[in-house]
Amino acid sequence: MRIVPASQADPADLEAVFDAPGDQRACRCQWVRLPRADFSAMSRDARAEALREQAGCGTHREQTSGLLAFVDGVPAGWVAVEPRAAYLRLRAARYPWLGRDEDKDDDRVWAVTCFVVRRDFRGRGLMAALAVAAVDHARARGAAAVEGYPRVVDPAGDTPEGALFVGTVGAFEAAGLRMVSTPTLRRRVMRRELA
């Protein structure tokens, strides 16, 4: 397995992950970045173009919106990780801030907001590996802390597959994040201080 900043990968690698069957084909990691009305008004093609620009595939630039994972050279997964302030809908949401007094615009706090693991590569620990790589990526770029907002998997197995794009508690625990709040029955806020 190899995980690299998306800016160091080929645009075709990004497309291979996002064009695979699943909800990511429509969203392209734009849902959490945009106000609801703007997201709804944006076409799928425009969302795909926005992700390509944010990821900067093939540019080798320092700034990128996520990391790509490869298994035996095949593009297998994605994780979105950037300064928390980049995610407008996250900043406007109620649940991450319940019981916390946080500066939502603090660029030193990074957020892991989205995972995509292609179906053929699930069950191999790829989400946890992506979470670990996301923390390392944020630390290397000066982040003071990293947060995640995972869903709690229903023990009865009733958690819809598409609901896990935000990650699981176990994946974030593997990356050293610890729970800081429980805003809803099925949602957690997890954090790791880096500085």
C-alpha positions in Angstrom: 0.0 0.0 0.0 1.2 3.5 -0.8 -0.5 6.8 0.2 0.5 10.1 -1.4 -0.8 13.7 -1.5 -3.3 13.9 -4.4 -1.1 16.6 -6.0 1.6 14.0 -6.5 -0.8 11.6 -8.3 -2.1 11.5 -11.8 -5.6 13.0 -12.5 -6.6 9.6 -13.9 -5.9 8.1 -10.4 -8.3 10.5 -8.8 -11.0 9.7 -11.4 -10.5 6.0 -10.9 -11.4 6.3 -7.2 -14.3 8.8 -7.7 -15.8 7.1 -10.8 -16.1 3.8 -9.1 -19.7 2.9 -8.0 -20.9 4.8 -5.0 -22.2 8.1 -3.7 -18.8 9.8 -4.2 -19.6 10.0 -8.0 -22.2 12.7 -7.3 -20.6 14.5 -4.3 -16.9 14.7 -5.3 -16.2 15.9 -1.7 -18.0 19.1 -2.3 -21.0 18.6 0.0 -19.0 19.7 3.1 -17.3 22.6 1.3 -20.3 24.4 0.1 -23.6 25.9 1.4 -26.5 23.6 0.7 -28.0 25.9 -2.1 -24.6 26.2 -3.8 -24.0 22.4 -3.7 -27.5 21.7 -5.1 -27.1 24.2 -7.9 -23.7 22.7 -9.0 -23.7 20.1 -11.7 -21.9 16.8 -11.3 -19.4 17.9 -13.9 -18.8 21.1 -12.0 -18.2 19.2 -8.8 -15.7 16.9 -10.5 -13.9 19.9 -11.9 -13.8 21.6 -8.4 -12.3 18.5 -6.9 -9.7 18.2 -9.6 -8.7 21.8 -8.9 -8.7 21.4 -5.1 -6.7 18.2 -5.3 -4.2 19.6 -7.8 -3.4 16.2 -9.3 -0.2 16.1 -11.3 0.9 19.6 -10.1 3.2 18.5 -7.3 2.2 21.6 -5.4 2.3 21.6 -1.6 -1.4 22.4 -1.2 -3.9 19.7 -1.9 -7.3 18.8 -0.5 -6.6 15.1 0.2 -4.6 11.9 -0.2 -4.8 9.0 -2.6 -4.1 5.4 -1.6 -2.8 2.7 -4.0 -2.8 -1.0 -3.4 -0.4 -2.9 -5.7 -0.3 0.3 -7.9 -4.1 0.5 -8.3 -5.9 3.6 -7.1 -7.9 2.3 -4.2 -9.0 5.1 -1.9 -9.1 8.8 -0.9 -9.2 10.9 2.2 -10.1 14.6 2.4 -7.9 16.6 4.8 -7.4 20.3 5.0 -7.6 23.2 7.5 -11.1 23.0 9.1 -12.0 26.5 7.9 -12.1 25.3 4.3 -15.2 23.3 5.0 -18.0 25.9 5.0 -20.9 23.5 5.7 -18.9 22.0 8.6 -18.5 25.5 10.1 -22.2 26.1 9.7 -23.3 22.8 11.1 -24.6 22.5 14.7 -23.4 19.1 15.8 -19.6 19.6 15.7 -19.7 22.5 18.1 -22.2 21.3 20.7 -20.5 21.7 24.1 -17.3 23.2 22.7 -16.0 26.7 22.6 -13.9 26.7 19.4 -12.7 29.3 17.0 -14.2 27.8 13.8 -11.8 29.8 11.6 -8.6 28.6 13.3 -6.5 27.4 10.3 -4.2 25.5 12.6 -7.0 22.9 13.2 -7.3 20.5 10.3 -10.3 18.3 9.6 -10.7 14.9 8.0 -14.1 15.0 6.4 -14.4 12.3 3.8 -13.2 8.8 2.9 -13.7 6.9 -0.3 -12.6 3.2 -0.5 -13.4 1.4 -3.7 -15.5 -1.7 -3.0 -12.9 -4.1 -4.3 -10.5 -2.8 -1.6 -12.8 -2.7 1.5 -12.1 -4.9 4.5 -8.3 -4.4 4.3 -7.9 -1.6 6.8 -7.6 1.0 4.2 -9.8 3.6 5.9 -7.6 3.4 9.1 -4.4 3.7 7.0 -5.8 6.7 5.3 -6.7 8.3 8.6 -3.1 7.7 9.9 -1.7 9.2 6.7 -4.1 12.2 7.0 -2.8 13.0 10.5 0.8 12.7 9.3 0.0 15.0 6.3 -1.6 17.6 8.5 1.3 17.5 11.1 3.9 17.9 8.3 2.1 21.1 7.2 2.0 22.7 10.6 -1.4 21.6 12.0 -1.8 22.1 15.7 -4.7 19.5 15.9 -6.7 17.2 13.6 -10.4 16.5 14.0 -12.8 13.9 12.5 -16.5 13.6 12.7 -17.3 9.8 12.3 -20.5 7.9 12.4 -20.9 5.2 15.0 -21.5 1.9 13.2 -24.8 0.3 14.2 -24.0 -3.0 16.0 -27.1 -4.5 14.4 -25.5 -3.8 11.0 -28.1 -1.3 9.9 -25.7 1.5 9.1 -26.1 2.4 5.4 -22.8 2.0 3.5 -23.1 5.6 2.2 -23.2 7.0 5.7 -19.6 5.9 6.5 -18.0 8.4 4.1 -17.2 10.5 7.2 -15.2 7.6 8.7 -15.6 5.3 11.6 -14.6 5.7 15.2 -12.2 2.8 14.9 -10.4 4.4 11.9 -9.9 7.6 13.8 -8.8 5.7 16.9 -6.1 4.0 14.8 -4.8 7.4 13.9 -4.6 8.5 17.6 -7.8 10.6 17.7 -9.9 10.6 20.9 -13.5 11.4 21.4 -14.1 15.0 22.6 -17.9 15.1 22.3 -21.0 13.0 21.5 -23.3 15.5 19.8 -25.8 12.8 18.6 -26.5 9.1 19.1 -24.7 8.2 16.0 -22.1 10.9 15.6 -18.8 11.6 17.4 -16.3 14.5 17.3 -12.8 13.2 17.6 -9.5 15.1 17.9 -5.8 14.7 18.2 -3.5 17.5 19.4 -0.3 17.7 17.4 1.4 20.7 18.9 
